[in-house]
Amino acid sequence: MFLEVRDLCKSYLASGQRTEVLANINLSIQQGEFVAIVGYSGAGKTTLMSCLSGLLIPDAGTVKVNGREAKGPGPDRAVVFQNYSLLPWLTVFDNVSLAVEQVFPKLSRSQRIAHVMHYIEMVNLTPAISKTPAELSGGMRQRVSVARALAMKPQVLLMDEPFSALDALTRATLQDELVRIFSTDRTTVVMITNDVDEGILVADRIIPLSMGPCATLGPAVTVDIPRPRDRKAINHCPDFKRIRKSVFDYLLGPGRKGGKLPEVATEPLKEPSIPELTPVDLTNKRRVSRSTLEAAAA
């Protein structure tokens, strides 16, 4: 297997108590495969992604890429974060170029420019090449993040809910762009999402993550719907309904047992108390009493 995770566990210590977030995570992904991991918010999806990228060290277990154990971050794994993570003072070109310079320091200036331009064109951002992130929409910023990650030519592309902060139309557009790029580049992709339909639309396999604590991966579901997948027609596809049902059956059944949903306050809201304050007359530096103010208002 190209990306292999064995017996991975991760916990956090807070306020003197240790909470086991992930337990016995086992994952095998072939080269050139697109896998979507779906699950509840707060289940530990981002923690899992951080362990895969090397940003977090697991308490136990191993992560291997192409047979080599990954013990920290590396250019073989590029991450597309949910919040773009762009340097605000750099242009589109410079944000992508900065990553290229770090990964390919021996490229000549002309080679670097050509390399950066190739990936900016791939995400259709050539007209915005000289703009800073403040001049871009949310969808355009995420395109820059994708271009930057792909320009590193990683062995594995990790995407942590990359489209969750976008509006529905922009999200749909970027989903289509991602599928187009994946079909061309065939980079191994692991995407975290809480949208089952998104996973069916873009991925080769969907793997549900159970509710935490001690979240673990459930049975993988193969998305055996031919590409390209028409988002309008797919809703009427029997295979779409079957795959969707399989994922939800796990998430709402075995994947939810033992887990806890976030607690919701049931007590009625109390009207906030207003403190008794004595205003100060800044003109003559003397205090004005509350009775004086009430008399003036009358």
Backbone bond lengths (Angstrom), bond angles and torsions (degrees), N, CA, C in turn:
res aa  C-N    CA-C-N  psi(-1)  N-CA   C-N-CA  omega(-1)  CA-C   N-CA-C  phi
1 M - - - 1.465 - - 1.532 110.47 -
2 F 1.333 116.04 148.15 1.455 120.13 -175.73 1.531 111.69 -79.76
3 L 1.332 116.71 -46.63 1.468 122.03 174.29 1.518 107.14 -116.93
4 E 1.322 115.33 122.71 1.459 119.64 -174.19 1.526 110.18 -134.26
5 V 1.329 115.31 127.51 1.468 122.17 177.54 1.520 107.36 -119.30
6 R 1.330 115.85 130.23 1.462 119.98 -177.11 1.521 110.85 -129.08
7 D 1.351 114.70 121.80 1.476 123.23 171.33 1.527 112.37 51.65
8 L 1.314 116.74 41.91 1.467 120.98 -177.87 1.526 110.72 -77.55
9 C 1.332 115.71 133.11 1.467 122.52 176.34 1.529 108.43 -133.23
10 K 1.317 116.43 144.47 1.463 120.62 177.84 1.519 109.51 -148.09
11 S 1.331 115.65 132.95 1.462 121.46 178.78 1.521 109.65 -133.57
12 Y 1.331 115.69 163.40 1.463 121.88 178.08 1.527 109.08 -125.67
13 L 1.323 115.25 146.95 1.459 121.69 176.56 1.512 108.56 -108.51
14 A 1.339 116.63 119.37 1.463 121.67 -179.72 1.515 108.67 -142.13
15 S 1.327 115.66 132.03 1.475 122.41 179.05 1.523 111.88 53.85
16 G 1.320 115.32 37.43 1.462 119.62 176.71 1.513 114.58 79.88
17 Q 1.332 117.70 -0.04 1.458 120.70 -179.22 1.531 109.76 -118.19
18 R 1.311 115.65 139.10 1.457 120.84 179.73 1.528 109.80 -100.97
19 T 1.319 116.00 127.97 1.459 122.05 178.52 1.514 108.88 -114.30
20 E 1.327 116.65 123.33 1.459 121.12 178.99 1.528 107.96 -84.19
21 V 1.311 116.40 111.43 1.463 121.93 -176.16 1.520 110.80 -83.03
22 L 1.328 116.68 -50.29 1.461 122.10 -179.18 1.518 109.69 -118.45
23 A 1.331 116.81 141.32 1.461 120.35 -179.01 1.528 109.60 -140.24
24 N 1.320 115.54 127.75 1.469 121.85 173.31 1.532 112.77 53.45
25 I 1.335 114.97 52.81 1.465 120.09 176.87 1.523 109.22 -82.17
26 N 1.324 115.83 122.61 1.468 122.04 177.01 1.523 108.17 -127.76
27 L 1.332 115.02 128.38 1.464 119.76 -172.60 1.528 109.33 -148.58
28 S 1.325 116.71 133.87 1.461 122.09 177.02 1.522 108.66 -132.36
29 I 1.346 115.93 125.15 1.458 121.44 -177.31 1.518 108.94 -129.85
30 Q 1.320 116.25 133.11 1.454 121.32 179.65 1.527 110.66 -82.25
31 Q 1.309 116.27 158.05 1.461 120.86 178.39 1.528 109.79 -64.57
32 G 1.331 114.98 134.73 1.456 120.36 -179.84 1.512 114.33 80.34
33 E 1.329 117.67 9.99 1.463 121.33 -179.34 1.523 110.27 -95.45
34 F 1.327 115.92 146.65 1.472 122.90 177.10 1.523 107.17 -110.19
35 V 1.329 116.53 114.28 1.462 122.38 -177.67 1.525 109.64 -118.33
36 A 1.322 116.23 131.95 1.463 121.96 175.81 1.527 108.95 -110.09
37 I 1.327 116.25 130.30 1.466 122.24 175.88 1.522 107.93 -107.21
38 V 1.321 116.73 120.21 1.463 121.33 -176.46 1.523 109.63 -116.85
39 G 1.318 115.51 150.34 1.461 118.88 179.68 1.505 111.72 -179.73
40 Y 1.319 115.06 179.72 1.457 122.41 -178.56 1.529 110.77 -68.81
41 S 1.322 115.87 152.56 1.455 120.27 171.79 1.526 108.58 -65.92
42 G 1.323 116.40 133.99 1.454 120.72 -179.71 1.514 114.21 84.87
43 A 1.340 117.55 3.38 1.461 119.62 -178.08 1.520 112.19 -76.56
44 G 1.331 116.92 -24.12 1.466 119.92 -179.48 1.518 112.92 122.49
45 K 1.342 116.99 18.81 1.469 119.85 -177.97 1.526 111.53 -64.46
46 T 1.340 116.74 -43.83 1.464 120.11 179.69 1.526 110.96 -68.53
47 T 1.322 117.15 -35.09 1.468 120.47 174.97 1.520 110.53 -61.53
48 L 1.326 116.23 -42.38 1.466 119.96 177.82 1.525 110.32 -63.10
49 M 1.331 117.09 -43.42 1.461 120.70 179.84 1.529 110.50 -63.16
50 S 1.338 117.07 -39.52 1.460 120.78 179.15 1.521 111.71 -65.66
51 C 1.324 116.44 -33.50 1.472 119.71 176.57 1.530 110.51 -70.94
52 L 1.327 117.30 -38.56 1.461 120.45 178.95 1.525 110.94 -65.92
53 S 1.336 116.13 -36.49 1.462 119.84 -177.96 1.520 112.99 -80.96
54 G 1.338 117.31 -15.49 1.459 120.83 -178.23 1.505 113.36 91.24
55 L 1.342 117.26 2.41 1.463 120.40 177.40 1.522 111.40 -72.74
56 L 1.324 117.05 -23.51 1.461 122.58 172.90 1.524 108.69 -124.82
57 I 1.315 116.39 141.51 1.458 121.54 176.52 1.528 108.73 -96.34
58 P 1.321 118.78 121.89 1.471 120.16 -179.45 1.519 112.11 -66.60
59 D 1.313 115.85 154.27 1.459 120.36 176.74 1.523 111.04 -68.51
60 A 1.315 115.85 -32.67 1.461 121.13 179.79 1.519 108.15 -152.79
61 G 1.331 115.53 160.73 1.449 120.18 178.34 1.522 112.76 93.82
62 T 1.324 115.55 174.20 1.456 121.08 -175.92 1.520 111.17 -134.14
63 V 1.340 114.87 154.12 1.461 123.62 172.13 1.526 106.42 -123.19
64 K 1.327 117.11 123.45 1.459 121.30 -179.59 1.526 109.99 -122.26
65 V 1.325 115.58 136.00 1.459 122.33 175.47 1.514 107.87 -119.59
66 N 1.313 115.83 117.98 1.467 122.06 -179.97 1.533 111.24 54.45
67 G 1.329 115.25 39.64 1.458 120.82 175.97 1.516 115.58 87.44
68 R 1.328 118.09 -8.34 1.466 121.10 -178.55 1.521 110.14 -107.57
69 E 1.324 116.45 133.82 1.456 120.33 -179.48 1.519 110.50 -71.55
70 A 1.331 115.37 131.87 1.462 121.70 179.27 1.524 108.75 -96.68
71 K 1.335 116.03 113.95 1.462 120.97 -176.94 1.524 112.23 -109.37
72 G 1.312 117.60 10.78 1.457 122.10 179.79 1.514 108.94 180.00
73 P 1.337 117.55 -179.30 1.465 120.53 179.38 1.526 110.94 -64.00
74 G 1.320 115.81 152.71 1.460 120.11 177.66 1.512 110.69 -163.54
75 P 1.326 117.68 159.24 1.462 121.41 -178.73 1.522 113.91 -67.92
76 D 1.340 117.15 -9.10 1.464 119.61 176.83 1.527 111.51 -74.25
77 R 1.354 116.59 -13.62 1.464 121.85 178.08 1.531 108.70 -130.48
78 A 1.321 116.04 114.97 1.465 120.93 178.25 1.525 108.71 -105.70
79 V 1.333 115.52 143.76 1.461 120.49 -175.70 1.532 110.24 -117.08
80 V 1.326 115.27 133.67 1.464 121.62 169.49 1.521 106.28 -106.07
81 F 1.333 116.21 112.27 1.453 121.14 -175.68 1.535 111.19 -85.84
82 Q 1.313 114.51 163.50 1.466 120.55 179.20 1.523 111.78 -68.02
83 N 1.342 117.20 -32.96 1.466 121.27 -173.08 1.532 112.82 -102.29
84 Y 1.333 117.45 25.19 1.467 124.88 173.14 1.536 112.67 72.91
85 S 1.341 118.80 -51.35 1.473 122.49 178.35 1.524 112.37 56.45
86 L 1.328 116.24 47.82 1.459 121.66 176.76 1.523 109.46 -99.25
87 L 1.320 117.06 150.94 1.462 121.11 175.28 1.535 108.06 -80.05
88 P 1.319 117.45 117.17 1.476 120.51 -169.37 1.521 114.83 -66.91
89 W 1.342 117.88 -20.22 1.462 119.88 -177.71 1.528 112.52 -92.68
90 L 1.342 116.89 -0.99 1.452 120.67 179.73 1.526 110.89 -105.19
91 T 1.322 116.62 151.05 1.457 121.98 177.05 1.526 110.30 -76.39
92 V 1.329 115.74 174.75 1.459 120.83 175.51 1.524 110.18 -55.47
93 F 1.325 115.77 -49.17 1.470 120.05 -179.47 1.524 110.98 -59.89
94 D 1.312 117.15 -45.55 1.467 120.42 -175.38 1.524 112.47 -69.70
95 N 1.347 117.81 -34.02 1.460 120.07 176.84 1.520 111.42 -63.20
96 V 1.324 116.18 -40.48 1.461 119.88 178.47 1.528 110.23 -74.76
97 S 1.322 115.70 -40.80 1.463 120.55 -177.43 1.522 111.83 -63.13
98 L 1.325 117.44 -35.08 1.460 120.99 -179.08 1.528 110.96 -59.83
99 A 1.328 116.59 -42.09 1.465 119.94 178.40 1.524 111.07 -67.74
100 V 1.326 116.01 -40.22 1.463 120.36 -179.39 1.528 110.53 -63.21
101 E 1.322 116.92 -40.86 1.469 120.81 179.78 1.522 111.55 -62.31
102 Q 1.335 116.40 -36.63 1.458 120.00 -178.90 1.526 112.05 -72.18
103 V 1.336 116.58 -36.95 1.464 120.72 -175.32 1.521 111.66 -87.24
104 F 1.339 116.67 -35.20 1.466 121.38 -177.67 1.540 110.11 -124.41
105 P 1.325 117.81 68.11 1.471 120.61 -175.38 1.533 113.71 -67.18
106 K 1.327 118.15 -17.46 1.462 120.73 -176.36 1.530 113.03 -89.20
107 L 1.322 117.74 -3.03 1.456 119.51 178.04 1.524 110.08 -67.77
108 S 1.304 116.78 140.66 1.465 120.11 174.13 1.522 108.96 -71.74
109 R 1.323 116.06 167.56 1.462 120.01 -178.04 1.521 110.79 -59.98
110 S 1.309 117.95 -43.95 1.464 120.95 -179.33 1.526 111.25 -66.54
111 Q 1.330 117.22 -38.10 1.458 120.65 177.90 1.532 111.10 -66.46
112 R 1.335 115.03 -41.10 1.465 118.95 179.59 1.528 110.64 -63.89
113 I 1.322 117.20 -44.49 1.461 120.72 179.72 1.527 110.61 -60.80
114 A 1.331 116.78 -44.51 1.466 120.91 179.69 1.527 111.06 -63.54
115 H 1.339 115.65 -39.87 1.469 121.02 -179.54 1.530 110.24 -64.71
116 V 1.325 116.52 -47.42 1.464 121.00 -179.60 1.521 110.34 -63.58
117 M 1.318 116.98 -44.81 1.461 121.24 -178.83 1.530 111.71 -61.10
118 H 1.322 116.46 -36.10 1.469 120.58 -179.50 1.522 110.76 -59.18
119 Y 1.332 116.85 -44.30 1.464 119.75 -175.91 1.525 111.87 -81.25
120 I 1.312 118.17 -28.24 1.461 119.62 173.56 1.520 109.94 -67.42
121 E 1.330 116.90 -39.64 1.462 120.38 175.44 1.523 111.34 -65.86
122 M 1.332 116.47 -33.58 1.457 120.81 -178.84 1.527 111.41 -61.41
123 V 1.345 117.02 -34.46 1.463 120.33 -179.93 1.534 111.36 -99.58
124 N 1.338 116.56 14.92 1.475 122.40 174.86 1.531 113.04 58.69
125 L 1.336 116.13 47.53 1.470 119.75 179.97 1.528 112.43 -120.56
126 T 1.318 117.53 15.61 1.462 119.63 -178.61 1.531 113.05 -56.49
127 P 1.339 120.61 -40.78 1.471 119.72 179.29 1.533 113.82 -64.36
128 A 1.335 117.42 -20.19 1.473 121.12 -177.36 1.516 111.93 -105.88
129 I 1.319 117.26 19.40 1.459 120.82 -170.86 1.519 113.64 -61.92
130 S 1.332 117.97 -27.86 1.471 121.69 -176.81 1.525 112.77 -100.41
131 K 1.322 117.32 7.49 1.465 120.32 -178.39 1.528 110.96 -91.01
132 T 1.339 115.11 152.32 1.460 121.15 175.02 1.523 109.36 -91.16
133 P 1.335 118.54 164.55 1.463 120.36 -178.80 1.531 114.14 -55.17
134 A 1.336 117.35 -32.11 1.466 119.69 -179.93 1.524 111.98 -64.83
135 E 1.322 117.24 -21.91 1.464 121.82 -179.14 1.525 112.44 -93.86
136 L 1.320 117.19 4.23 1.459 121.82 -176.59 1.521 111.37 -111.80
137 S 1.323 116.27 152.51 1.458 120.88 172.70 1.526 109.14 -75.78
138 G 1.345 115.64 170.62 1.462 119.32 179.16 1.513 112.37 -60.74
139 G 1.335 116.46 -40.10 1.450 119.77 179.14 1.519 112.78 -65.40
140 M 1.336 115.89 -38.59 1.474 119.96 178.95 1.521 110.60 -68.29
141 R 1.322 117.52 -37.75 1.463 120.30 177.76 1.527 110.70 -62.27
142 Q 1.341 115.49 -40.59 1.461 117.58 179.75 1.520 111.08 -69.28
143 R 1.332 117.72 -30.07 1.457 120.37 174.50 1.529 110.49 -63.16
144 V 1.341 116.42 -39.21 1.463 120.06 177.28 1.527 109.87 -62.52
145 S 1.332 116.74 -41.84 1.466 120.41 179.02 1.521 111.39 -61.22
146 V 1.342 115.74 -41.37 1.466 119.84 179.02 1.527 110.20 -66.31
147 A 1.351 116.74 -43.80 1.471 120.44 179.18 1.523 110.82 -61.40
148 R 1.327 116.57 -42.42 1.468 120.68 179.68 1.526 111.06 -61.96
149 A 1.332 116.45 -43.53 1.462 120.27 -179.50 1.526 111.14 -66.34
150 L 1.328 117.19 -44.67 1.458 120.32 -178.57 1.526 111.73 -68.01
151 A 1.352 116.28 -32.80 1.468 120.07 -179.13 1.528 111.83 -64.92
152 M 1.316 117.36 -20.13 1.460 121.30 175.91 1.528 111.68 -76.25
153 K 1.344 116.09 -8.33 1.465 122.78 -178.27 1.526 110.75 50.22
154 P 1.341 116.67 55.37 1.470 119.71 -177.17 1.520 111.16 -73.44
155 Q 1.305 115.81 159.32 1.460 120.29 172.68 1.525 110.35 -76.18
156 V 1.349 116.20 -31.08 1.460 121.50 179.37 1.525 108.45 -133.82
157 L 1.322 116.50 130.59 1.465 122.19 174.97 1.521 108.09 -101.99
158 L 1.337 116.29 119.76 1.461 122.81 -179.36 1.526 108.93 -105.54
159 M 1.329 116.94 128.08 1.464 121.18 -176.07 1.523 108.77 -126.76
160 D 1.328 116.25 117.02 1.466 122.28 -176.05 1.528 110.19 -100.58
161 E 1.332 116.18 93.02 1.472 122.24 -178.15 1.531 110.48 44.48
162 P 1.312 118.44 57.64 1.466 120.95 -170.11 1.519 114.74 -67.82
163 F 1.351 117.75 -21.28 1.457 119.28 -174.55 1.527 113.20 -114.99
164 S 1.325 117.75 7.95 1.464 120.06 -172.06 1.521 113.53 -69.28
165 A 1.349 117.81 -24.11 1.469 120.18 -177.83 1.520 112.38 -90.92
166 L 1.331 118.14 4.28 1.458 121.69 -174.62 1.519 111.21 -100.62
167 D 1.324 115.44 157.69 1.461 119.79 175.76 1.521 109.52 -70.46
168 A 1.334 116.23 164.82 1.463 121.58 -171.24 1.529 112.57 -60.54
169 L 1.337 117.84 -42.47 1.461 120.48 -177.48 1.530 111.36 -67.89
170 T 1.338 116.49 -43.72 1.463 119.98 178.49 1.519 110.71 -65.78
171 R 1.325 115.78 -39.09 1.463 120.35 179.17 1.530 110.65 -61.26
172 A 1.322 116.55 -44.26 1.462 120.45 179.94 1.531 110.85 -63.33
173 T 1.333 116.23 -40.36 1.465 120.35 179.39 1.519 111.12 -62.80
174 L 1.337 116.84 -44.81 1.463 120.04 -178.53 1.524 112.12 -71.59
175 Q 1.320 117.50 -29.98 1.465 119.56 173.85 1.525 110.31 -61.07
176 D 1.328 115.28 -44.71 1.468 119.47 178.52 1.523 111.22 -64.55
177 E 1.347 116.74 -39.47 1.462 120.75 178.45 1.526 110.62 -63.78
178 L 1.331 116.37 -41.12 1.465 120.75 -179.51 1.527 110.65 -63.05
179 V 1.328 116.70 -43.58 1.467 120.44 178.99 1.524 110.08 -63.18
180 R 1.336 116.60 -40.95 1.469 120.17 179.44 1.530 110.77 -62.50
181 I 1.334 116.39 -45.47 1.466 120.66 -179.80 1.522 110.66 -65.34
182 F 1.333 116.42 -42.29 1.462 120.41 -179.84 1.525 110.55 -62.60
183 S 1.330 117.20 -41.21 1.461 120.85 -179.29 1.521 111.15 -65.10
184 T 1.351 116.29 -29.18 1.461 120.46 -179.41 1.522 111.80 -84.63
185 D 1.334 116.02 -45.19 1.476 121.54 -171.74 1.531 113.28 -89.72
186 R 1.354 116.46 -29.72 1.462 122.79 -179.65 1.522 112.65 56.00
187 T 1.338 116.51 37.42 1.459 120.87 173.35 1.526 109.16 -75.59
188 T 1.311 117.42 142.65 1.463 120.85 174.88 1.529 108.76 -66.73
189 V 1.337 116.89 127.10 1.465 121.44 -174.03 1.521 110.23 -125.07
190 V 1.339 115.47 134.67 1.461 122.49 169.36 1.520 106.56 -122.34
191 M 1.322 116.48 117.12 1.461 120.56 -178.08 1.522 110.20 -117.85
192 I 1.325 114.83 130.77 1.461 121.55 173.86 1.528 107.96 -91.73
193 T 1.317 116.81 133.51 1.456 120.29 178.10 1.523 109.14 -152.90
194 N 1.333 116.26 157.32 1.466 119.89 171.39 1.519 110.69 -110.11
195 D 1.340 116.32 14.06 1.456 123.16 -178.70 1.529 108.77 -113.11
196 V 1.326 116.39 105.88 1.465 120.79 -178.04 1.527 110.96 -62.19
197 D 1.329 116.82 -41.05 1.469 120.51 -179.12 1.527 111.26 -61.98
198 E 1.340 116.74 -38.22 1.457 120.55 176.86 1.529 110.25 -61.90
199 G 1.312 116.34 -42.61 1.450 120.44 178.86 1.517 112.21 -61.15
200 I 1.318 116.76 -42.02 1.471 120.44 179.91 1.523 110.19 -66.41
201 L 1.309 116.96 -35.62 1.461 120.91 -176.98 1.529 112.49 -69.09
202 V 1.358 117.45 -35.98 1.467 119.26 -170.62 1.525 114.57 -110.36
203 A 1.328 118.89 -22.82 1.464 120.22 -166.18 1.524 113.97 -99.76
204 D 1.336 115.01 162.72 1.467 122.31 171.38 1.524 110.84 -87.51
205 R 1.337 115.18 -32.81 1.463 120.65 177.12 1.517 109.30 -140.07
206 I 1.337 115.84 149.56 1.463 122.40 174.07 1.524 107.76 -119.10
207 I 1.338 115.70 131.01 1.457 120.73 178.65 1.524 108.13 -122.95
208 P 1.332 118.37 116.20 1.461 120.45 179.83 1.521 111.85 -78.36
209 L 1.330 115.73 146.13 1.464 122.58 175.63 1.516 107.96 -110.85
210 S 1.324 116.75 126.93 1.457 120.90 -176.45 1.526 111.15 -69.07
211 M 1.321 115.18 166.00 1.455 120.83 177.52 1.530 109.90 -69.62
212 G 1.333 116.30 145.01 1.445 120.96 178.17 1.512 111.85 -85.00
213 P 1.338 118.42 176.71 1.476 125.18 -3.33 1.527 111.95 -72.09
214 C 1.334 115.28 172.26 1.463 122.09 -176.22 1.527 111.25 58.85
215 A 1.337 115.65 43.01 1.462 119.98 179.62 1.518 110.05 -65.65
216 T 1.330 115.14 144.90 1.452 120.71 178.05 1.518 109.33 -143.48
217 L 1.318 117.07 164.02 1.456 121.14 -178.00 1.524 110.77 -82.06
218 G 1.329 114.61 139.33 1.454 120.80 176.67 1.516 111.03 -90.99
219 P 1.327 116.92 -168.62 1.466 120.76 -179.12 1.531 111.33 -69.76
220 A 1.326 116.23 137.43 1.456 121.59 179.25 1.521 110.26 -73.14
221 V 1.324 115.60 145.24 1.463 122.07 177.53 1.521 107.91 -118.25
222 T 1.307 117.29 120.29 1.469 121.77 179.77 1.522 109.90 -76.56
223 V 1.335 116.11 132.05 1.463 121.25 177.07 1.527 106.55 -94.00
224 D 1.323 116.23 91.44 1.465 121.48 -174.78 1.528 111.28 -94.78
225 I 1.328 115.74 42.71 1.461 121.72 176.42 1.528 107.19 -102.08
226 P 1.332 118.27 125.44 1.470 120.53 -176.37 1.525 112.02 -59.24
227 R 1.349 115.27 146.15 1.461 121.38 172.14 1.525 108.51 -91.93
228 P 1.346 116.63 153.31 1.462 129.05 -6.22 1.528 111.40 -73.31
229 R 1.326 115.59 148.69 1.460 121.76 -177.26 1.523 110.02 -101.67
230 D 1.283 115.90 120.24 1.469 122.66 -179.81 1.522 108.71 -81.09
231 R 1.330 117.38 117.20 1.461 120.49 -175.44 1.534 112.17 -64.72
232 K 1.332 117.78 -23.50 1.466 119.87 178.10 1.519 111.08 -81.25
233 A 1.325 116.21 -43.10 1.466 120.10 -176.86 1.520 112.55 -77.40
234 I 1.338 116.26 -25.38 1.465 119.64 -173.13 1.522 112.67 -64.54
235 N 1.345 116.94 -27.24 1.461 120.29 179.70 1.524 112.50 -64.50
236 H 1.316 116.71 -21.65 1.462 121.06 -179.11 1.527 111.58 -100.95
237 C 1.331 116.64 5.99 1.456 121.42 -177.49 1.540 109.80 -85.47
238 P 1.330 118.82 125.96 1.476 120.78 179.16 1.526 112.56 -58.30
239 D 1.341 117.53 -36.02 1.461 120.20 179.41 1.524 111.09 -65.79
240 F 1.333 117.25 -37.12 1.464 121.29 177.07 1.524 109.99 -59.83
241 K 1.321 116.58 -46.27 1.468 120.81 -178.65 1.528 110.72 -66.09
242 R 1.324 116.45 -38.17 1.469 120.41 179.60 1.533 111.17 -66.09
243 I 1.337 116.40 -45.50 1.468 120.54 -179.43 1.526 110.00 -65.04
244 R 1.300 116.06 -45.33 1.473 121.18 -179.73 1.527 110.71 -58.48
245 K 1.347 115.58 -44.19 1.466 120.38 -179.97 1.521 111.07 -63.89
246 S 1.334 117.30 -40.33 1.465 120.65 -179.16 1.524 111.40 -61.59
247 V 1.334 116.11 -43.06 1.463 120.44 -179.16 1.524 110.24 -67.31
248 F 1.339 117.05 -46.53 1.459 119.97 -178.43 1.526 111.84 -68.30
249 D 1.332 117.42 -33.50 1.464 119.52 177.94 1.520 111.04 -59.66
250 Y 1.347 116.41 -37.79 1.464 119.07 177.94 1.531 110.91 -73.51
251 L 1.342 116.93 -47.35 1.460 119.94 -175.65 1.525 112.15 -63.43
252 L 1.330 116.89 -35.81 1.461 120.60 -178.92 1.517 112.68 -91.68
253 G 1.338 116.63 -7.19 1.459 120.93 179.69 1.511 111.44 -113.20
254 P 1.335 117.61 -105.14 1.480 120.20 -178.29 1.520 113.44 -57.87
255 G 1.341 117.43 -32.26 1.463 120.07 -178.28 1.507 114.01 -72.59
256 R 1.325 116.79 -13.23 1.461 120.13 -179.36 1.520 112.49 -105.45
257 K 1.303 117.60 -18.71 1.459 120.58 -177.50 1.521 110.51 -63.76
258 G 1.323 115.28 130.83 1.460 120.29 179.26 1.504 113.55 87.41
259 G 1.328 116.09 -15.74 1.454 119.31 179.24 1.516 111.14 -88.38
260 K 1.310 115.46 165.87 1.452 120.81 -179.59 1.517 109.60 -126.20
261 L 1.323 114.48 133.09 1.450 118.67 172.75 1.518 109.26 -76.71
262 P 1.319 118.55 153.69 1.453 120.80 178.57 1.518 111.22 -56.76
263 E 1.309 116.13 135.77 1.460 120.24 -179.96 1.518 111.12 -69.98
264 V 1.336 114.90 139.66 1.460 121.02 -179.68 1.522 108.04 -114.13
265 A 1.300 117.45 132.16 1.462 121.61 -179.56 1.522 110.13 -63.09
266 T 1.335 116.94 129.77 1.460 121.26 179.77 1.521 112.27 -106.50
267 E 1.325 118.09 -12.61 1.456 120.57 179.50 1.523 110.02 -72.74
268 P 1.352 116.65 143.31 1.463 118.35 178.44 1.520 110.86 -65.06
269 L 1.307 115.51 148.92 1.452 119.72 178.80 1.521 110.35 -67.30
270 K 1.304 116.80 138.39 1.460 121.72 178.89 1.518 109.55 -97.11
271 E 1.332 114.33 141.25 1.455 118.75 178.42 1.521 109.16 -68.59
272 P 1.318 117.66 126.59 1.467 119.49 -177.40 1.522 111.07 -64.62
273 S 1.340 115.41 142.12 1.465 120.24 178.09 1.521 109.64 -83.34
274 I 1.314 115.76 139.25 1.452 121.24 -179.96 1.524 108.95 -96.96
275 P 1.313 117.80 120.72 1.474 119.44 -177.90 1.519 111.17 -68.05
276 E 1.332 114.22 151.36 1.462 120.71 176.35 1.527 108.30 -78.61
277 L 1.312 117.44 108.56 1.450 122.01 -179.92 1.516 110.53 -117.32
278 T 1.303 115.16 142.23 1.457 120.50 176.82 1.522 109.04 -103.81
279 P 1.335 118.18 112.17 1.464 119.81 -178.24 1.520 111.85 -67.66
280 V 1.296 115.73 157.30 1.451 122.68 -178.39 1.531 109.27 -113.58
281 D 1.317 116.06 131.11 1.464 120.98 174.75 1.521 107.70 -82.81
282 L 1.310 116.96 106.90 1.455 121.12 -175.51 1.522 112.49 -75.55
283 T 1.328 116.51 -9.04 1.468 119.30 -179.64 1.513 111.45 -76.57
284 N 1.334 115.36 -49.33 1.464 118.41 -176.65 1.524 112.63 -114.27
285 K 1.377 115.94 8.51 1.459 121.14 173.67 1.522 113.64 63.11
286 R 1.322 118.29 23.09 1.458 118.62 178.11 1.521 108.83 -115.72
287 R 1.322 115.94 154.98 1.454 121.25 -178.38 1.525 109.62 -79.67
288 V 1.326 114.24 144.40 1.457 120.80 176.53 1.516 107.40 -110.51
289 S 1.289 117.99 125.48 1.461 121.07 -175.52 1.522 110.12 -74.50
290 R 1.334 115.82 158.78 1.469 121.07 179.67 1.516 109.97 -63.85
291 S 1.356 117.50 -38.60 1.467 120.45 179.95 1.509 111.24 -63.03
292 T 1.326 117.27 -36.99 1.468 120.67 179.37 1.528 110.41 -64.24
293 L 1.364 115.65 -42.08 1.449 119.66 178.74 1.510 111.80 -64.64
294 E 1.356 116.81 -41.07 1.462 120.58 179.52 1.524 110.61 -64.94
295 A 1.340 116.91 -38.45 1.469 120.42 178.12 1.528 111.31 -66.36
296 A 1.323 115.24 -38.95 1.459 118.22 179.50 1.522 111.09 -67.84
297 A 1.317 116.25 -35.24 1.453 119.56 178.92 1.507 111.74 -69.03
298 A 1.339 116.18 -32.82 1.476 120.31 179.31 1.534 110.23 -71.13
